[in-house]
Amino acid sequence: MNILIIGGSKFLGYHLTHSLLDHGFNVTLFNRGLTPDDFGDRVDRITGDRRDYRQFENFFYRRTFDAVIDLIGYDLKDVKICERLFRNRIGQYIFISTGQVYLVTENKNLPAREEDFYQKLISCPPGEEIAYEYGIKKREIEYFLLDRNIYRNFPAVSLRCPVIHGARDYTLRLYSYLLRIQDSHPLIIPDNGDVIIRHIYAGDVVNAIFQILSLSKLRGEAFNLAQKEVFHLSEFLQLIGTLLNARVDIRYIPVPELTRNNLTTDISPFSGRWISYLDPTKAESELGFQSTPVNEWIPAVTEYFLKSYQGDVPDNYHHREREIQFLSTLQ
């Protein structure tokens, strides 16, 4: 089976590519070639910028694939080009979407189900333009793919993902909590920030893609992916502490008090309004999707960040000393 991955070497794409290669698939990677990888000559590489639409069309005009997996579709025009180029020349188009497609609506159902997608949009909350636009753009793409499936039989499937965890996660959000647990000082959760945690392990997203590839006739569908377990953030952090044999001391601080002390809510990145809480029942029943238990993947991911990762610390950790100083005044 010949697979094109748009993206493919940074985080999720890295794990997906390795898994496809290990299972004997022929993989073509299209990306900018900026992130080193260890795939060697096992993949066919096409280097370019998908926003250079003329170049993109020259690369893929008349090429056929069994499946195209789009990991970096963020703008409608990007995906329109793919639909036009690959129409009638691919078996499946798998689009990686986001749980934020629900968070920009008036949906009050928690956890969000696939049918909750069709709800009225909210106005953009002040100061949240980037996150809001991300959800809106992913919705535009999903609506487009649905339309093209209905009227042109374009074989698209969308996967709506919450926070994804795994080695090479460049967002460093989990790592920022690990560093705080490791430095033995208390962690701060802003008021109302002890949110529900129902994230997903990168390996489980990869497995869901494999399940879709095995269902060659599947098209025109969207699926939520999420872990089976449901925690509050504080419980999730305590579980990490237990697995690391470390004490986790959590302090709940009102946002105005953080602001007065020149601290932002970014110190707890999983506390924001844009952390989705999804119901994976449809994927479980129709794809046979099963998530890896959290206590099985956390040790490997924490070991990667604490022993193998060699990059900079997360931005929200650069001012940890100010955070610790503030915490000392509460003793």
N, C-alpha and C positions, 0 to 999 in steps of 0.2 A: 504494500500500500504506500502510495506516494503522498507525503504530507508537506504542505507549506505552512510555516509558522511566521507570522508577521510579528516581530519582536524576537524573543528567543534566547537571550544570553544573560539577562540581568538577575532575575529572581524566579518567578513562576516559570518563565520560559526556559530557564536553565534546567530546572528539575524535569519539566515536561520533555525537553529535547533528549536528555539522558535516558529517560524512561522509554521513549519511542525508539531510540537507537538500540537499547538493550532488548527490546522486543522485536527487532528485525525490520522496523519501518525504514523507508527511505525518506530522509528529512532534508528539506530545503529551508534555509533560514534567510529571511529578509530583514535587515536592520541596518543601523548606521555603522556598525562595526566598532563602536567605541568601548565596549565592555569586553575584556579578555575572557576567553573560555578555554576549556580543555577538550573540545569536541574533535579537534584536529581535522583530518580529511574524511572523517566519517559523515560529514554533512556537506551539502552543496550550498555554498555561500553566495548570496547576492547582496552587495553593499549599496545602500542608497537611503534617501530620505523619502518617506511615503508622501510627504507634502509636495514633493517635486512630481506633480501628477503626470507630466509628459514623460519623464524618466521612468516612473512606475509603470506606465502603460507600455513603454518600449520593452521593459523587462518581461512583462507577463502577457503581452499580446499573443494569443493563440496557445499559450501554455495550459496544460490540463493537470489537475490534481484530484486525488480521491477525496481529500479534505483540505480546507484552509482554516487555520486556527488563528484568529485575530486577537492578540493580547493587548494591542495598543490602539484600539479604535476609540478616539476621544471626540472627533468631530464628524458630523454627518457627511460632509463632502468626502472625507477619507473613505467611508464605507460605501458611498454611492459609486465611487470609482471602482471599488472591488466588485460590487454587484454587477456593474456594466461589463467589466473585464471577464469575470468568471461565470457569468450567466450561461447555463447549459454546458459548462466545461468542468464542473466539480461535482463531487457527490454530496459534500456537506460543507457548510460554512459555520464554524463554531465561534460565537462572539462572547468574549468575557465582559460581562456587565458588572453591576454593583448593586448592593442593597440600598444605596442612596437614591435609587429610583423611587423608593417608597417615602423617603424622608423629606422629599420636596412636595409631597401631597398632604392632604388633610386626613390621611389614613390614621385611624385610631386603633386599629386591630393590631395587637401584639401577642405573639410574633406575627410579622407580616406574611401573608400568603400571596401566591402568584396573582390571584384575582384582585388583590388590593391595589394592583398597579393602576387600575382604571378609576382613579379618583381625581378630584379637582386639585389643581396646584395651589400651594400657598405662595404668598409674596416672599421675596427674598428677605430674610432677617437682616437687620442692619449689621454691617461688618462681616457678613458671611458670604460675600459674593462669589469667592472662588469655589467653595464647597458646594454652594447652591448651583452654580453653573455646571459643575461636574455632573451632578445628578440630572439636571435638565438635559444636558447634551447626550448622556447615555439613554435617556428616555426617547429623545428624538431618533436616535439610531435604532432603538428597539421597535418603535412604531414604523419606521421605514422598512426594516427587515420583515416585519409582520405583513405590511402592505405588499411587498415584493413576493413574499411567499404565497399570498392569496391570489395575486393577479398575474404573477409570472413564474410561480412554482420555484422560486429561489429557495434552496434547501438550508435555511438558516435555523440555528438553535442558539438561544441565549442562556448563559449561566450567570445568575445574580449572586455575587459573592459578598460576604461581610469582610471584616478584617482577616487577612490571610497571614498565617505564621509559618516560619520556616527558616532554615539557614539561608543566608544571602539576602534576607529581607532588608532592603535599602532604606525603608522608612525609619528603622531603628526605634520604633515605638516600644516594643517589648524590651529591647535592650536598655532603654532609659529606666524602666522599672527594675531590671536586673541589677544595674549599677547602684541604684538606691538601696536595694536589699543588701547588696554586697558591702556597701560602705557603712552599714550598721546603724545609720541614723534613721529617724522616722520618715515615713512617706506621707505626703499630703494628698488627700482626695478633696477637691473643692465641694462645697455644699451642693447637694443634689447630683453629685457626680459618681455615686456608688451605683453605676448603671448595670444593666444585665449584660453579661458576657456570653455570647454565643457565636464564637468566631469559627475559623476553619483552618485546618492544617494544609499546607501546600500540597502534600502528597495525596490528600483526599480530593483536591481539585483535579489533580492529574488523573486519578482513578476515575473520576466522573467523566472526564474527557474520553478516556478509553471506553467507558461504558457507552457513550454516545457514538463513538466510532464503530462499535460493534453492532449498533442498531442503524444500519445504513439507510433505512427508509424514514428515520426520525427527522422531522423538519417542522418549522412553524411553531415551535414550542419554547417556553422559558421555564427554567428551573431554579429554585432557591437551593443554595448549598449552605450547610451549617453543621457544626458539631452537634452531637446528640445531647451532651451535657449542657445544663443551664446554670450559670453562676452569677452572683453579683461580683463586681470588680474586686471588692474586698476579699471575697471567698477565693477568687482566682489567684490573687496575690498571696494569700495565706497558703494555698496549695503549692505555689511555686516555692515559697519559703520552706515548707515541709520537705519537698523533694530536694532542696538545696541544703537542708539541715541548718536553716538560718531563721532567726527571729524576725518577724515582720510586725513593726509597730506603725499603725496607721492613725493619722490625725485628720479629723474632718474640720476644715477651715472655711468659713464663709468667704465668698468671692470678694466682697467689699474689703474685708480685712487683708486678703492677699494683695489686692490692688493698692491699698494704702502702704503696703510694704514692698512695693515695686516687684511683685511676683505676678505671673500670669497663670491662667488655667492650663497652659501648655505643659506644665510640670506633671500633669496627669493626662496623657494623650488619649486614653481610652474613656475619658469622662465626658467628652464633647457630645453635642447634639447629633453629630453625623456618624455615630456608631450604630449600625443597623442591627436589628434583632429579627431573624428570619425563621420561618417554619420550613424545614426540609422534607416534609411528609410526601410531597409529590415526587421529589427525586428518589426518595426511598422506595416508594411503591412502583414507579414507572421505570426507573433506571436500575433499581437494586442498589442504590447508593447506601454506603455505610461509612460512618466517620470513624477515624482512629480515636480511641479513648485519649482524653487530654493527658492523663498521667503517663501515657506511653510516648507521646511526642515531645512533651516539655523537656525531659532530660537531654535529648539530642539537640534540641534547639538552644537550650541554655548553654550546653557545652560548646556549641559552635561560637556563640557570642562571647563567652567568658574565656575561651581557650584558643580559638582559631581566628576570630575576626581581628583584623589589623587596621581598620579605618579609624576615623575620628570619632570622638564621643558624640552622642546626639546633641543637637542644638539646645534642647531644653535642659541639658546637664551642665552646660558651660557655667551657669550661675548657681550651681548647687551650693557653693559656700554661702551665698546670700540666703538661700533657702534654709540651710542648717543654722545660720545665725538667727534667723527669724524664729525657728523652732526652739532655739535655746531660751528665747524670751518667754516661752510658754510654760517652762518648767515650774 
